[in-house]
Amino acid sequence: MLTITLCLFLAGIAMGAAFACVWAWGVRSGQFRNLEETKSQVFWPDLAPDPKAPPTQDELRPQPKGNA
């Protein structure tokens, strides 16, 4: 029983150290900058298109009113 507990404890320590290394790499390489823009690109690409993009021809064309 002690062997299993020790193995699980060491595995947890190793996973924590691996996470710390990945987190440190992300911070140093700038992966955590401007998260709001990244969120909109990943989760809402179709619902919230790029506001800086020029309007397309369909957006510029007047839309018909009524049942046309």
PDB file of N, H, CA, C and O in Angstrom:
ATOM      1  N   MET A   1       0.826  -1.184   0.000  1.00  0.00           N
ATOM      2  CA  MET A   1       0.000   0.000   0.000  1.00  0.00           C
ATOM      3  C   MET A   1       0.875   1.254   0.000  1.00  0.00           C
ATOM      4  O   MET A   1       0.547   2.236  -0.666  1.00  0.00           O
ATOM      5  N   LEU A   2       1.963   1.229   0.726  1.00  0.00           N
ATOM      6  H   LEU A   2       2.229   0.432   1.267  1.00  0.00           H
ATOM      7  CA  LEU A   2       2.859   2.380   0.779  1.00  0.00           C
ATOM      8  C   LEU A   2       3.519   2.623  -0.575  1.00  0.00           C
ATOM      9  O   LEU A   2       3.766   3.771  -0.943  1.00  0.00           O
ATOM     10  N   THR A   3       3.803   1.561  -1.317  1.00  0.00           N
ATOM     11  H   THR A   3       3.602   0.628  -1.018  1.00  0.00           H
ATOM     12  CA  THR A   3       4.446   1.701  -2.620  1.00  0.00           C
ATOM     13  C   THR A   3       3.532   2.426  -3.604  1.00  0.00           C
ATOM     14  O   THR A   3       3.975   3.308  -4.340  1.00  0.00           O
ATOM     15  N   ILE A   4       2.253   2.047  -3.613  1.00  0.00           N
ATOM     16  H   ILE A   4       1.893   1.331  -3.015  1.00  0.00           H
ATOM     17  CA  ILE A   4       1.300   2.695  -4.509  1.00  0.00           C
ATOM     18  C   ILE A   4       1.146   4.169  -4.145  1.00  0.00           C
ATOM     19  O   ILE A   4       1.114   5.029  -5.025  1.00  0.00           O
ATOM     20  N   THR A   5       1.051   4.455  -2.867  1.00  0.00           N
ATOM     21  H   THR A   5       1.077   3.756  -2.152  1.00  0.00           H
ATOM     22  CA  THR A   5       0.908   5.844  -2.415  1.00  0.00           C
ATOM     23  C   THR A   5       2.124   6.670  -2.811  1.00  0.00           C
ATOM     24  O   THR A   5       1.987   7.804  -3.270  1.00  0.00           O
ATOM     25  N   LEU A   6       3.290   6.113  -2.635  1.00  0.00           N
ATOM     26  H   LEU A   6       3.401   5.192  -2.262  1.00  0.00           H
ATOM     27  CA  LEU A   6       4.521   6.821  -2.999  1.00  0.00           C
ATOM     28  C   LEU A   6       4.592   7.055  -4.509  1.00  0.00           C
ATOM     29  O   LEU A   6       4.987   8.135  -4.948  1.00  0.00           O
ATOM     30  N   CYS A   7       4.212   6.053  -5.307  1.00  0.00           N
ATOM     31  H   CYS A   7       3.891   5.176  -4.950  1.00  0.00           H
ATOM     32  CA  CYS A   7       4.212   6.216  -6.768  1.00  0.00           C
ATOM     33  C   CYS A   7       3.230   7.303  -7.190  1.00  0.00           C
ATOM     34  O   CYS A   7       3.558   8.133  -8.038  1.00  0.00           O
ATOM     35  N   LEU A   8       2.027   7.312  -6.608  1.00  0.00           N
ATOM     36  H   LEU A   8       1.761   6.638  -5.918  1.00  0.00           H
ATOM     37  CA  LEU A   8       1.047   8.332  -6.945  1.00  0.00           C
ATOM     38  C   LEU A   8       1.515   9.721  -6.516  1.00  0.00           C
ATOM     39  O   LEU A   8       1.292  10.702  -7.225  1.00  0.00           O
ATOM     40  N   PHE A   9       2.158   9.799  -5.369  1.00  0.00           N
ATOM     41  H   PHE A   9       2.339   9.002  -4.793  1.00  0.00           H
ATOM     42  CA  PHE A   9       2.684  11.089  -4.910  1.00  0.00           C
ATOM     43  C   PHE A   9       3.758  11.599  -5.860  1.00  0.00           C
ATOM     44  O   PHE A   9       3.750  12.777  -6.217  1.00  0.00           O
ATOM     45  N   LEU A  10       4.667  10.752  -6.269  1.00  0.00           N
ATOM     46  H   LEU A  10       4.673   9.795  -5.979  1.00  0.00           H
ATOM     47  CA  LEU A  10       5.717  11.153  -7.198  1.00  0.00           C
ATOM     48  C   LEU A  10       5.149  11.515  -8.575  1.00  0.00           C
ATOM     49  O   LEU A  10       5.641  12.437  -9.225  1.00  0.00           O
ATOM     50  N   ALA A  11       4.122  10.796  -9.016  1.00  0.00           N
ATOM     51  H   ALA A  11       3.722  10.047  -8.488  1.00  0.00           H
ATOM     52  CA  ALA A  11       3.489  11.128 -10.292  1.00  0.00           C
ATOM     53  C   ALA A  11       2.837  12.508 -10.208  1.00  0.00           C
ATOM     54  O   ALA A  11       2.913  13.286 -11.159  1.00  0.00           O
ATOM     55  N   GLY A  12       2.205  12.816  -9.088  1.00  0.00           N
ATOM     56  H   GLY A  12       2.143  12.184  -8.315  1.00  0.00           H
ATOM     57  CA  GLY A  12       1.599  14.134  -8.905  1.00  0.00           C
ATOM     58  C   GLY A  12       2.641  15.239  -8.896  1.00  0.00           C
ATOM     59  O   GLY A  12       2.431  16.295  -9.492  1.00  0.00           O
ATOM     60  N   ILE A  13       3.747  15.009  -8.235  1.00  0.00           N
ATOM     61  H   ILE A  13       3.918  14.151  -7.750  1.00  0.00           H
ATOM     62  CA  ILE A  13       4.837  15.987  -8.223  1.00  0.00           C
ATOM     63  C   ILE A  13       5.386  16.186  -9.632  1.00  0.00           C
ATOM     64  O   ILE A  13       5.668  17.317 -10.030  1.00  0.00           O
ATOM     65  N   ALA A  14       5.541  15.098 -10.393  1.00  0.00           N
ATOM     66  H   ALA A  14       5.312  14.180 -10.069  1.00  0.00           H
ATOM     67  CA  ALA A  14       6.055  15.203 -11.768  1.00  0.00           C
ATOM     68  C   ALA A  14       5.075  15.974 -12.656  1.00  0.00           C
ATOM     69  O   ALA A  14       5.498  16.797 -13.469  1.00  0.00           O
ATOM     70  N   MET A  15       3.777  15.718 -12.508  1.00  0.00           N
ATOM     71  H   MET A  15       3.434  15.051 -11.847  1.00  0.00           H
ATOM     72  CA  MET A  15       2.798  16.458 -13.314  1.00  0.00           C
ATOM     73  C   MET A  15       2.778  17.936 -12.937  1.00  0.00           C
ATOM     74  O   MET A  15       2.638  18.792 -13.811  1.00  0.00           O
ATOM     75  N   GLY A  16       2.916  18.246 -11.657  1.00  0.00           N
ATOM     76  H   GLY A  16       3.030  17.550 -10.947  1.00  0.00           H
ATOM     77  CA  GLY A  16       2.978  19.636 -11.232  1.00  0.00           C
ATOM     78  C   GLY A  16       4.201  20.337 -11.796  1.00  0.00           C
ATOM     79  O   GLY A  16       4.114  21.486 -12.228  1.00  0.00           O
ATOM     80  N   ALA A  17       5.339  19.655 -11.796  1.00  0.00           N
ATOM     81  H   ALA A  17       5.410  18.721 -11.446  1.00  0.00           H
ATOM     82  CA  ALA A  17       6.560  20.245 -12.366  1.00  0.00           C
ATOM     83  C   ALA A  17       6.423  20.443 -13.875  1.00  0.00           C
ATOM     84  O   ALA A  17       6.894  21.443 -14.417  1.00  0.00           O
ATOM     85  N   ALA A  18       5.780  19.492 -14.551  1.00  0.00           N
ATOM     86  H   ALA A  18       5.397  18.680 -14.110  1.00  0.00           H
ATOM     87  CA  ALA A  18       5.566  19.635 -15.993  1.00  0.00           C
ATOM     88  C   ALA A  18       4.658  20.830 -16.272  1.00  0.00           C
ATOM     89  O   ALA A  18       4.925  21.605 -17.190  1.00  0.00           O
ATOM     90  N   PHE A  19       3.593  20.987 -15.495  1.00  0.00           N
ATOM     91  H   PHE A  19       3.376  20.357 -14.749  1.00  0.00           H
ATOM     92  CA  PHE A  19       2.703  22.128 -15.672  1.00  0.00           C
ATOM     93  C   PHE A  19       3.451  23.430 -15.436  1.00  0.00           C
ATOM     94  O   PHE A  19       3.275  24.388 -16.188  1.00  0.00           O
ATOM     95  N   ALA A  20       4.280  23.479 -14.405  1.00  0.00           N
ATOM     96  H   ALA A  20       4.423  22.701 -13.794  1.00  0.00           H
ATOM     97  CA  ALA A  20       5.043  24.691 -14.111  1.00  0.00           C
ATOM     98  C   ALA A  20       5.978  25.043 -15.265  1.00  0.00           C
ATOM     99  O   ALA A  20       6.151  26.219 -15.584  1.00  0.00           O
ATOM    100  N   CYS A  21       6.574  24.046 -15.883  1.00  0.00           N
ATOM    101  H   CYS A  21       6.433  23.091 -15.624  1.00  0.00           H
ATOM    102  CA  CYS A  21       7.455  24.306 -17.027  1.00  0.00           C
ATOM    103  C   CYS A  21       6.671  24.833 -18.221  1.00  0.00           C
ATOM    104  O   CYS A  21       7.119  25.764 -18.891  1.00  0.00           O
ATOM    105  N   VAL A  22       5.503  24.249 -18.498  1.00  0.00           N
ATOM    106  H   VAL A  22       5.139  23.493 -17.955  1.00  0.00           H
ATOM    107  CA  VAL A  22       4.673  24.715 -19.619  1.00  0.00           C
ATOM    108  C   VAL A  22       4.181  26.130 -19.345  1.00  0.00           C
ATOM    109  O   VAL A  22       4.173  26.965 -20.248  1.00  0.00           O
ATOM    110  N   TRP A  23       3.776  26.405 -18.129  1.00  0.00           N
ATOM    111  H   TRP A  23       3.782  25.726 -17.394  1.00  0.00           H
ATOM    112  CA  TRP A  23       3.306  27.743 -17.775  1.00  0.00           C
ATOM    113  C   TRP A  23       4.438  28.769 -17.903  1.00  0.00           C
ATOM    114  O   TRP A  23       4.227  29.858 -18.437  1.00  0.00           O
ATOM    115  N   ALA A  24       5.620  28.434 -17.423  1.00  0.00           N
ATOM    116  H   ALA A  24       5.792  27.549 -16.990  1.00  0.00           H
ATOM    117  CA  ALA A  24       6.761  29.343 -17.533  1.00  0.00           C
ATOM    118  C   ALA A  24       7.107  29.596 -19.000  1.00  0.00           C
ATOM    119  O   ALA A  24       7.417  30.729 -19.370  1.00  0.00           O
ATOM    120  N   TRP A  25       7.060  28.558 -19.841  1.00  0.00           N
ATOM    121  H   TRP A  25       6.809  27.638 -19.540  1.00  0.00           H
ATOM    122  CA  TRP A  25       7.298  28.748 -21.267  1.00  0.00           C
ATOM    123  C   TRP A  25       6.255  29.690 -21.865  1.00  0.00           C
ATOM    124  O   TRP A  25       6.600  30.573 -22.651  1.00  0.00           O
ATOM    125  N   GLY A  26       4.997  29.514 -21.505  1.00  0.00           N
ATOM    126  H   GLY A  26       4.717  28.797 -20.867  1.00  0.00           H
ATOM    127  CA  GLY A  26       3.939  30.360 -22.038  1.00  0.00           C
ATOM    128  C   GLY A  26       4.097  31.815 -21.639  1.00  0.00           C
ATOM    129  O   GLY A  26       3.875  32.709 -22.455  1.00  0.00           O
ATOM    130  N   VAL A  27       4.473  32.058 -20.413  1.00  0.00           N
ATOM    131  H   VAL A  27       4.654  31.331 -19.751  1.00  0.00           H
ATOM    132  CA  VAL A  27       4.665  33.431 -19.948  1.00  0.00           C
ATOM    133  C   VAL A  27       5.864  34.068 -20.640  1.00  0.00           C
ATOM    134  O   VAL A  27       5.793  35.215 -21.081  1.00  0.00           O
ATOM    135  N   ARG A  28       6.947  33.337 -20.734  1.00  0.00           N
ATOM    136  H   ARG A  28       7.005  32.406 -20.376  1.00  0.00           H
ATOM    137  CA  ARG A  28       8.161  33.903 -21.333  1.00  0.00           C
ATOM    138  C   ARG A  28       8.019  34.138 -22.834  1.00  0.00           C
ATOM    139  O   ARG A  28       8.624  35.064 -23.374  1.00  0.00           O
ATOM    140  N   SER A  29       7.223  33.305 -23.514  1.00  0.00           N
ATOM    141  H   SER A  29       6.731  32.553 -23.076  1.00  0.00           H
ATOM    142  CA  SER A  29       7.084  33.461 -24.958  1.00  0.00           C
ATOM    143  C   SER A  29       5.928  34.367 -25.345  1.00  0.00           C
ATOM    144  O   SER A  29       5.717  34.614 -26.533  1.00  0.00           O
ATOM    145  N   GLY A  30       5.175  34.869 -24.377  1.00  0.00           N
ATOM    146  H   GLY A  30       5.346  34.668 -23.412  1.00  0.00           H
ATOM    147  CA  GLY A  30       4.097  35.808 -24.665  1.00  0.00           C
ATOM    148  C   GLY A  30       2.790  35.167 -25.069  1.00  0.00           C
ATOM    149  O   GLY A  30       1.958  35.824 -25.694  1.00  0.00           O
ATOM    150  N   GLN A  31       2.582  33.917 -24.737  1.00  0.00           N
ATOM    151  H   GLN A  31       3.259  33.383 -24.229  1.00  0.00           H
ATOM    152  CA  GLN A  31       1.345  33.226 -25.116  1.00  0.00           C
ATOM    153  C   GLN A  31       0.135  33.740 -24.347  1.00  0.00           C
ATOM    154  O   GLN A  31      -0.995  33.506 -24.777  1.00  0.00           O
ATOM    155  N   PHE A  32       0.325  34.428 -23.233  1.00  0.00           N
ATOM    156  H   PHE A  32       1.243  34.618 -22.883  1.00  0.00           H
ATOM    157  CA  PHE A  32      -0.788  34.879 -22.408  1.00  0.00           C
ATOM    158  C   PHE A  32      -1.076  36.362 -22.589  1.00  0.00           C
ATOM    159  O   PHE A  32      -1.740  36.962 -21.744  1.00  0.00           O
ATOM    160  N   ARG A  33      -0.601  36.961 -23.654  1.00  0.00           N
ATOM    161  H   ARG A  33      -0.062  36.474 -24.341  1.00  0.00           H
ATOM    162  CA  ARG A  33      -0.895  38.375 -23.916  1.00  0.00           C
ATOM    163  C   ARG A  33      -2.156  38.477 -24.761  1.00  0.00           C
ATOM    164  O   ARG A  33      -2.374  37.653 -25.650  1.00  0.00           O
ATOM    165  N   ASN A  34      -2.975  39.466 -24.498  1.00  0.00           N
ATOM    166  H   ASN A  34      -2.797  40.135 -23.776  1.00  0.00           H
ATOM    167  CA  ASN A  34      -4.185  39.777 -25.261  1.00  0.00           C
ATOM    168  C   ASN A  34      -5.104  38.558 -25.385  1.00  0.00           C
ATOM    169  O   ASN A  34      -5.421  38.116 -26.489  1.00  0.00           O
ATOM    170  N   LEU A  35      -5.521  38.030 -24.250  1.00  0.00           N
ATOM    171  H   LEU A  35      -5.264  38.389 -23.353  1.00  0.00           H
ATOM    172  CA  LEU A  35      -6.351  36.829 -24.248  1.00  0.00           C
ATOM    173  C   LEU A  35      -7.752  37.082 -24.781  1.00  0.00           C
ATOM    174  O   LEU A  35      -8.365  36.171 -25.338  1.00  0.00           O
ATOM    175  N   GLU A  36      -8.278  38.294 -24.628  1.00  0.00           N
ATOM    176  H   GLU A  36      -7.780  39.034 -24.176  1.00  0.00           H
ATOM    177  CA  GLU A  36      -9.623  38.578 -25.110  1.00  0.00           C
ATOM    178  C   GLU A  36      -9.703  38.467 -26.633  1.00  0.00           C
ATOM    179  O   GLU A  36     -10.679  37.930 -27.156  1.00  0.00           O
ATOM    180  N   GLU A  37      -8.706  38.960 -27.344  1.00  0.00           N
ATOM    181  H   GLU A  37      -7.913  39.397 -26.919  1.00  0.00           H
ATOM    182  CA  GLU A  37      -8.706  38.848 -28.799  1.00  0.00           C
ATOM    183  C   GLU A  37      -8.589  37.389 -29.223  1.00  0.00           C
ATOM    184  O   GLU A  37      -9.258  36.956 -30.161  1.00  0.00           O
ATOM    185  N   THR A  38      -7.754  36.645 -28.542  1.00  0.00           N
ATOM    186  H   THR A  38      -7.211  36.997 -27.780  1.00  0.00           H
ATOM    187  CA  THR A  38      -7.603  35.232 -28.857  1.00  0.00           C
ATOM    188  C   THR A  38      -8.898  34.488 -28.608  1.00  0.00           C
ATOM    189  O   THR A  38      -9.283  33.623 -29.396  1.00  0.00           O
ATOM    190  N   LYS A  39      -9.573  34.817 -27.516  1.00  0.00           N
ATOM    191  H   LYS A  39      -9.260  35.519 -26.876  1.00  0.00           H
ATOM    192  CA  LYS A  39     -10.845  34.171 -27.210  1.00  0.00           C
ATOM    193  C   LYS A  39     -11.858  34.409 -28.326  1.00  0.00           C
ATOM    194  O   LYS A  39     -12.560  33.482 -28.730  1.00  0.00           O
ATOM    195  N   SER A  40     -11.939  35.628 -28.821  1.00  0.00           N
ATOM    196  H   SER A  40     -11.368  36.380 -28.493  1.00  0.00           H
ATOM    197  CA  SER A  40     -12.908  35.912 -29.876  1.00  0.00           C
ATOM    198  C   SER A  40     -12.530  35.218 -31.175  1.00  0.00           C
ATOM    199  O   SER A  40     -13.416  34.855 -31.948  1.00  0.00           O
ATOM    200  N   GLN A  41     -11.266  35.026 -31.434  1.00  0.00           N
ATOM    201  H   GLN A  41     -10.546  35.321 -30.806  1.00  0.00           H
ATOM    202  CA  GLN A  41     -10.841  34.329 -32.648  1.00  0.00           C
ATOM    203  C   GLN A  41     -11.124  32.833 -32.561  1.00  0.00           C
ATOM    204  O   GLN A  41     -11.474  32.205 -33.560  1.00  0.00           O
ATOM    205  N   VAL A  42     -10.971  32.264 -31.368  1.00  0.00           N
ATOM    206  H   VAL A  42     -10.686  32.774 -30.557  1.00  0.00           H
ATOM    207  CA  VAL A  42     -11.133  30.818 -31.220  1.00  0.00           C
ATOM    208  C   VAL A  42     -12.596  30.429 -31.054  1.00  0.00           C
ATOM    209  O   VAL A  42     -13.073  29.510 -31.720  1.00  0.00           O
ATOM    210  N   PHE A  43     -13.317  31.127 -30.166  1.00  0.00           N
ATOM    211  H   PHE A  43     -12.930  31.874 -29.625  1.00  0.00           H
ATOM    212  CA  PHE A  43     -14.665  30.701 -29.825  1.00  0.00           C
ATOM    213  C   PHE A  43     -15.754  31.326 -30.677  1.00  0.00           C
ATOM    214  O   PHE A  43     -16.808  30.711 -30.837  1.00  0.00           O
ATOM    215  N   TRP A  44     -15.556  32.513 -31.230  1.00  0.00           N
ATOM    216  H   TRP A  44     -14.699  33.012 -31.099  1.00  0.00           H
ATOM    217  CA  TRP A  44     -16.621  33.199 -31.953  1.00  0.00           C
ATOM    218  C   TRP A  44     -16.181  33.667 -33.340  1.00  0.00           C
ATOM    219  O   TRP A  44     -16.442  34.824 -33.669  1.00  0.00           O
ATOM    220  N   PRO A  45     -15.540  32.861 -34.166  1.00  0.00           N
ATOM    221  CA  PRO A  45     -15.066  33.376 -35.455  1.00  0.00           C
ATOM    222  C   PRO A  45     -16.209  33.738 -36.407  1.00  0.00           C
ATOM    223  O   PRO A  45     -16.074  34.683 -37.185  1.00  0.00           O
ATOM    224  N   ASP A  46     -17.328  33.012 -36.365  1.00  0.00           N
ATOM    225  H   ASP A  46     -17.437  32.244 -35.733  1.00  0.00           H
ATOM    226  CA  ASP A  46     -18.427  33.292 -37.281  1.00  0.00           C
ATOM    227  C   ASP A  46     -19.390  34.333 -36.722  1.00  0.00           C
ATOM    228  O   ASP A  46     -19.958  35.126 -37.474  1.00  0.00           O
ATOM    229  N   LEU A  47     -19.573  34.331 -35.414  1.00  0.00           N
ATOM    230  H   LEU A  47     -19.113  33.687 -34.803  1.00  0.00           H
ATOM    231  CA  LEU A  47     -20.526  35.250 -34.800  1.00  0.00           C
ATOM    232  C   LEU A  47     -19.957  36.654 -34.652  1.00  0.00           C
ATOM    233  O   LEU A  47     -20.693  37.637 -34.749  1.00  0.00           O
ATOM    234  N   ALA A  48     -18.679  36.752 -34.424  1.00  0.00           N
ATOM    235  H   ALA A  48     -18.082  35.953 -34.346  1.00  0.00           H
ATOM    236  CA  ALA A  48     -18.048  38.057 -34.233  1.00  0.00           C
ATOM    237  C   ALA A  48     -16.863  38.181 -35.191  1.00  0.00           C
ATOM    238  O   ALA A  48     -15.719  37.968 -34.788  1.00  0.00           O
ATOM    239  N   PRO A  49     -17.124  38.521 -36.451  1.00  0.00           N
ATOM    240  CA  PRO A  49     -16.006  38.652 -37.399  1.00  0.00           C
ATOM    241  C   PRO A  49     -15.092  39.806 -37.019  1.00  0.00           C
ATOM    242  O   PRO A  49     -15.436  40.644 -36.184  1.00  0.00           O
ATOM    243  N   ASP A  50     -13.965  39.833 -37.623  1.00  0.00           N
ATOM    244  H   ASP A  50     -13.686  39.153 -38.300  1.00  0.00           H
ATOM    245  CA  ASP A  50     -12.960  40.842 -37.320  1.00  0.00           C
ATOM    246  C   ASP A  50     -13.522  42.240 -37.581  1.00  0.00           C
ATOM    247  O   ASP A  50     -13.899  42.541 -38.714  1.00  0.00           O
ATOM    248  N   PRO A  51     -13.589  43.104 -36.556  1.00  0.00           N
ATOM    249  CA  PRO A  51     -14.154  44.442 -36.770  1.00  0.00           C
ATOM    250  C   PRO A  51     -13.268  45.332 -37.626  1.00  0.00           C
ATOM    251  O   PRO A  51     -13.737  46.345 -38.145  1.00  0.00           O
ATOM    252  N   LYS A  52     -12.010  44.981 -37.785  1.00  0.00           N
ATOM    253  H   LYS A  52     -11.629  44.158 -37.364  1.00  0.00           H
ATOM    254  CA  LYS A  52     -11.085  45.789 -38.579  1.00  0.00           C
ATOM    255  C   LYS A  52     -11.144  45.442 -40.063  1.00  0.00           C
ATOM    256  O   LYS A  52     -10.556  46.144 -40.887  1.00  0.00           O
ATOM    257  N   ALA A  53     -11.846  44.369 -40.410  1.00  0.00           N
ATOM    258  H   ALA A  53     -12.323  43.799 -39.742  1.00  0.00           H
ATOM    259  CA  ALA A  53     -11.914  43.941 -41.804  1.00  0.00           C
ATOM    260  C   ALA A  53     -12.801  44.899 -42.598  1.00  0.00           C
ATOM    261  O   ALA A  53     -13.817  45.369 -42.086  1.00  0.00           O
ATOM    262  N   PRO A  54     -12.429  45.190 -43.835  1.00  0.00           N
ATOM    263  CA  PRO A  54     -13.269  46.078 -44.655  1.00  0.00           C
ATOM    264  C   PRO A  54     -14.595  45.393 -44.980  1.00  0.00           C
ATOM    265  O   PRO A  54     -14.645  44.165 -45.055  1.00  0.00           O
ATOM    266  N   PRO A  55     -15.670  46.161 -45.173  1.00  0.00           N
ATOM    267  CA  PRO A  55     -16.964  45.552 -45.491  1.00  0.00           C
ATOM    268  C   PRO A  55     -16.949  44.887 -46.857  1.00  0.00           C
ATOM    269  O   PRO A  55     -16.273  45.347 -47.777  1.00  0.00           O
ATOM    270  N   THR A  56     -17.691  43.812 -46.978  1.00  0.00           N
ATOM    271  H   THR A  56     -18.239  43.437 -46.230  1.00  0.00           H
ATOM    272  CA  THR A  56     -17.770  43.100 -48.251  1.00  0.00           C
ATOM    273  C   THR A  56     -18.805  43.774 -49.147  1.00  0.00           C
ATOM    274  O   THR A  56     -19.534  44.661 -48.704  1.00  0.00           O
ATOM    275  N   GLN A  57     -18.863  43.349 -50.408  1.00  0.00           N
ATOM    276  H   GLN A  57     -18.271  42.628 -50.768  1.00  0.00           H
ATOM    277  CA  GLN A  57     -19.818  43.931 -51.350  1.00  0.00           C
ATOM    278  C   GLN A  57     -21.257  43.668 -50.917  1.00  0.00           C
ATOM    279  O   GLN A  57     -22.125  44.519 -51.109  1.00  0.00           O
ATOM    280  N   ASP A  58     -21.519  42.496 -50.334  1.00  0.00           N
ATOM    281  H   ASP A  58     -20.813  41.804 -50.179  1.00  0.00           H
ATOM    282  CA  ASP A  58     -22.869  42.181 -49.872  1.00  0.00           C
ATOM    283  C   ASP A  58     -23.296  43.105 -48.737  1.00  0.00           C
ATOM    284  O   ASP A  58     -24.469  43.466 -48.636  1.00  0.00           O
ATOM    285  N   GLU A  59     -22.359  43.484 -47.893  1.00  0.00           N
ATOM    286  H   GLU A  59     -21.406  43.191 -47.975  1.00  0.00           H
ATOM    287  CA  GLU A  59     -22.681  44.389 -46.786  1.00  0.00           C
ATOM    288  C   GLU A  59     -22.920  45.803 -47.284  1.00  0.00           C
ATOM    289  O   GLU A  59     -23.694  46.542 -46.675  1.00  0.00           O
ATOM    290  N   LEU A  60     -22.279  46.198 -48.370  1.00  0.00           N
ATOM    291  H   LEU A  60     -21.651  45.598 -48.865  1.00  0.00           H
ATOM    292  CA  LEU A  60     -22.434  47.543 -48.902  1.00  0.00           C
ATOM    293  C   LEU A  60     -23.701  47.694 -49.747  1.00  0.00           C
ATOM    294  O   LEU A  60     -24.228  48.800 -49.862  1.00  0.00           O
ATOM    295  N   ARG A  61     -24.194  46.612 -50.335  1.00  0.00           N
ATOM    296  H   ARG A  61     -23.765  45.713 -50.241  1.00  0.00           H
ATOM    297  CA  ARG A  61     -25.367  46.653 -51.213  1.00  0.00           C
ATOM    298  C   ARG A  61     -26.614  46.887 -50.365  1.00  0.00           C
ATOM    299  O   ARG A  61     -26.777  46.236 -49.333  1.00  0.00           O
ATOM    300  N   PRO A  62     -27.506  47.807 -50.775  1.00  0.00           N
ATOM    301  CA  PRO A  62     -28.724  48.025 -49.995  1.00  0.00           C
ATOM    302  C   PRO A  62     -29.620  46.788 -49.998  1.00  0.00           C
ATOM    303  O   PRO A  62     -29.765  46.118 -51.020  1.00  0.00           O
ATOM    304  N   GLN A  63     -30.212  46.496 -48.857  1.00  0.00           N
ATOM    305  H   GLN A  63     -30.094  47.040 -48.027  1.00  0.00           H
ATOM    306  CA  GLN A  63     -31.074  45.329 -48.740  1.00  0.00           C
ATOM    307  C   GLN A  63     -32.507  45.695 -49.093  1.00  0.00           C
ATOM    308  O   GLN A  63     -32.988  46.759 -48.701  1.00  0.00           O
ATOM    309  N   PRO A  64     -33.203  44.819 -49.837  1.00  0.00           N
ATOM    310  CA  PRO A  64     -34.600  45.116 -50.174  1.00  0.00           C
ATOM    311  C   PRO A  64     -35.487  45.040 -48.936  1.00  0.00           C
ATOM    312  O   PRO A  64     -35.223  44.278 -48.006  1.00  0.00           O
ATOM    313  N   LYS A  65     -36.538  45.843 -48.947  1.00  0.00           N
ATOM    314  H   LYS A  65     -36.752  46.463 -49.702  1.00  0.00           H
ATOM    315  CA  LYS A  65     -37.475  45.868 -47.831  1.00  0.00           C
ATOM    316  C   LYS A  65     -38.732  45.099 -48.216  1.00  0.00           C
ATOM    317  O   LYS A  65     -39.055  44.990 -49.399  1.00  0.00           O
ATOM    318  N   GLY A  66     -39.421  44.582 -47.255  1.00  0.00           N
ATOM    319  H   GLY A  66     -39.159  44.671 -46.294  1.00  0.00           H
ATOM    320  CA  GLY A  66     -40.675  43.883 -47.499  1.00  0.00           C
ATOM    321  C   GLY A  66     -40.451  42.428 -47.852  1.00  0.00           C
ATOM    322  O   GLY A  66     -39.519  41.800 -47.348  1.00  0.00           O
ATOM    323  N   ASN A  67     -41.294  41.887 -48.713  1.00  0.00           N
ATOM    324  H   ASN A  67     -42.051  42.397 -49.123  1.00  0.00           H
ATOM    325  CA  ASN A  67     -41.259  40.467 -49.091  1.00  0.00           C
ATOM    326  C   ASN A  67     -40.489  40.227 -50.379  1.00  0.00           C
ATOM    327  O   ASN A  67     -40.699  39.199 -51.023  1.00  0.00           O
ATOM    328  N   ALA A  68     -39.642  41.096 -50.762  1.00  0.00           N
ATOM    329  H   ALA A  68     -39.471  41.931 -50.239  1.00  0.00           H
ATOM    330  CA  ALA A  68     -38.912  40.966 -52.022  1.00  0.00           C
ATOM    331  C   ALA A  68     -37.883  39.893 -51.970  1.00  0.00           C
ATOM    332  O   ALA A  68     -37.184  39.660 -52.956  1.00  0.00           O
TER     333      ALA A  68
END
